[in-house]
Amino acid sequence: MTSDTSLSSKIIDGQDEQLAEVLSLCQKMNAERNLPALLGLIAREAARLMQADRATIFLLDREKCELWSQVTLDGELIRFDARLGIAGACAMTGQLINLPDAHEDQRFYSLVDARTKYRTRSVLAVPLRTATGEIIGTLQALNKTRGAFTPKDEQVAQALAAQAATALETAKMVQELRQQKDLLEAENTHLWKEVEGRVSTQNIIGTSEKIQVIVRLIDQIRDSSVDVLITGESGTGKEMVAKAIHYTSPRARRSFVAINCAALPETMVESELFGIEKGVATGVDARIGRFEQAHGGTLFLDEIGELSPAAQVKLLRVLQERVLERVGGRTPVPVDVRIIAATNADLETALKKGAFRPDLYYRLKVLTIPMPPLRDIREDIPLLANYFLEKYCREMGKEPIKPSAAVVRSLARYSWPGNTRELENEMKRLVVLTRRSTISEEDLAESVRSEGGDGTSSPIRSGRSLKEAVDELEKRMIGDALRRCQHNQLQTAKALGLSRQGLIKKMKRYGLKSS
């Protein structure tokens, strides 16, 4: 009786020792996130624990109804129909299969042995089942070193398979996430190349000396974070130059945040620029301002000359200290922001009138880029016109159209009070309306025809000054746009490329009524 008890104790001790090894192996499996390495670890340790010649992990591809082995002990890759073989029968039925002699079973798939040049004798196959009950493959041990696989081997295999399935699911998920991450990074790199291409200096069209000076200047400051003031009339491309400065600088991968100061109501300037804390007023939620949005990148302050004196004081403080406080907040928030400001106003005159603070002006005016009006770079007009025609033909899926020689002359003679933006809108209109491959003078807008044609209606030839001619044309264009848009100010402003506040100011200047 004592001898039987001692033998039983040894068997239990041996079984406990083997299961303890399975537990230790589970810790190793759970720590391994690389799928090929995990498959190799399971195959090696399964063969050792069950004293088998080799072990193989077959994973189930449900879409193709195939079992495949990425790793075996000798590195052989195998893929076959999941309805074939012992491993297939195990995966399809979810049942453990223990065969002392595999060749005597009709389910045995001898082609695998033929391909691997391996002689299978005994087989122990257990399904890999996840915690939710889904079968994802088969763990298969081959050729027990001595005799056949025992019930104790079955217990070890099942315990190992349960833990292996969980570890494999985790490793597959990690692998998929890494693949998605790599794909997103590749797409992100591609998109950045497209963005940088669209907003680089190569996209600043023009061969005139004034444009080339601007291109060279952007290239000179590309490695710095110096603040820049861009001046020029509306429609001359100030924001395009601001983006070119940002996207050719070390800040290119951070945010470019633009805000039109002319469109900011006085009561909202501080919260829009610096943010606001929750509870400042009933129903107000906390939000960050444009400065914090642009942290690490560039903040483009368009129409800076339209800021009120009170707003100028608040802006100056942040520019000097590079620290802000949100509305209703008391905690200083440091910001790392490059400032690019733009204006179509004469800030020198505004300084003399006391409408713009000198300290803010000189803080912004570290480097000034004056954008020339289109009438001062007439040699670039044909190049710009063709660029816009090609762009909108491509976007609208239309056959390319070209301007006639007479049209090119008319375009070059017209004063373009709306500058490049007006030229772009005119080319877009022609792409929409022109049905022929060549644009004729009759296709041009009346304002371009009358001033740019060969008649005598040019305001310059009638003895008026250039400013008077520009004012008259601008007034006429705004009046025409108002009528076309049925005096809807928002639609009119959009059609003219202006902010609503900018349109209202021009209407007051020219005495135009809203209805």
ABEGO torsion letter per residue (X at the ends): XAAAAAAAAAAAAAAAAAAAAAAAAAAAAAABABAAAAAAAAAAAAAAAAGBABBBBBBBBAAAGBBBBABBAAGBBBBBBAABEAAAAAAAAGBBBBBABAAABAABBAAAAAAAGBBBBBBBBBBBBBAAGBBAEBBBBBGBABEBBBAAAAAAAAAAAAAAAAAAAAAAAAAAAAAAAAAAAAAAAAAAAAAAAAABAAABBEABAAAAAAAAAAAAAAABABBBBBBEBBGAGAAAAAAAAAAABAAAABBBBBBBAAABBAAAAAAAAAEBBBGABBGBBBBBBAAAAABGBBBBBBGAAABBAAAAAAAAAAAAAGBBBBBGBABBBBBBBBBBBBBABBAAAAAAAGABBAAAAAAABABBBBBBBAAABAAAAAAAAAAAAAAAAAAAGBBBBBBBAAAAAAAAABAGAAEAAAAAAAAAAAAAABABABBBAAABBAAAAAAABABAABAAAAGBBAAAAAAAAAAAAAAAAAAAAGGBAAAAAAAAGBBAAAAAAAAAAAGBBAX
